[in-house]
Amino acid sequence: MFEPGRDVQAAGVLFAVPALLVNGLLQFSDKYFKPLKGYYSLNSLLLILAFMALLRMRSLERIRYWDPGELGKLVGLDRVPEVRTLRRKVQRLVGKGDAPGWSQHLSRHWMQ
């Protein structure tokens, strides 16, 4: 859920959301990855990872240096997961999903 807010740190990444969605970030993910159990959904996790890339966070560890509430506001959550939880969720995606298949599907989608 999004609400009006002032002085949200790094809110400029929200301008990238339409481009991410048009390029299929969330469109095909449910075909290649199983839903995640718990508070953080697959879509939330993919948005968090995309925002981390846009904010030039080179590793999951870099999220420790950001306020979890501020980054959570960007994704529409009250907070983002801590590094340990984020690492565990990413491992589940990689282990139980088909990341190479998803990548190929996205590539074909972009070429069309």
N, C-alpha and C positions, 0 to 999 in steps of 0.2 A: 504494500500500500504506500502510495506517495502522498506526501503532505507538503504544503508550502514551507519553505525553510529559508533562513538567511545565513550567509557566511558558511556555507557548506564547503569544506575543504575539497579541492580537486573536482568541483562540480562540472568543470568543462568537459570531462569525459562523457557526460550525458549527451553531448552533441554527437557522439559517435554511435549511440544506440540505434538510430534508424539505419545507418550504414551496416552495422553488425547484423541487424535483423534481415535487411534486404539481401545480404550475402549468405544467409542461411545458418547463422550461428545456432539458433534454437529450432529451426524448421525441421531438420532431419535427425536431431540428436536422439529422439526417442526410438528410432529404428535401429540405432547402433549401440545404445547404452541402456542398461536396465535402470529403472527408477531407484533413487537412493533412499534409504530409510533414514528417518530422523528429521530434524528441523530444517536442514538445508536441502532443497530440492535440486534436481539435475540442472534445471534452468538457472537457479540462483548460483550454483557452483560455476557453471560456464560463464555467466556474467561476471562473477568475481574474478575468474582467471583472465577474462578478456580485459577487464578494467585494470588488473595488475599489469598486464602487458602494456596497455596504453599509458600507465603511470610509470613505465620503465622499471618495474620491479623485476629484477633478473632472477630471483629465486623466491620460493615460498617463504623463506626465512625473513625476507624484507617486510612482510606484513606486520611483523612485531613492532616496527618503528612507526606504524600508523595507528591512530585512534580507531579501535574497532567500531565504535558508534558512528564515526564520520564516514568510514567506508561503507558501513551498513546502510546509511542513508542513501548512498548512491545506488545501491542494489534494491532498495525498497524493503530492507530488513532493519531490525533494531540494532544488529551488530553483524560483523563478519566472523567466521570461525577462527579459533586460535590456530597456530601453525600445526600443532599435532593433529587436530581434527581435519584441517584442510589437507594435510599430507595423507591421512587415512582415506579420505574421500577420493582423492586423486588416484591413489593406489587401487581402490575399488573400481574406478572408471577404467583404468588401464587393464586391470586383471580380468574383469568380467565383461568388458565392452569390446567393441571392434573399432578402435581408434584409426587404424589404417583404412578400413572400409569407409568410415565416416569421412576421412580426409579425401579419399578418392571420389566419393559421392559429391562432396563440396566442390572439388576441382571440376568435375563434369558439369555441375550446376553453374559454376562461374563461366565456363567456356560457352555454355548455351546462351 
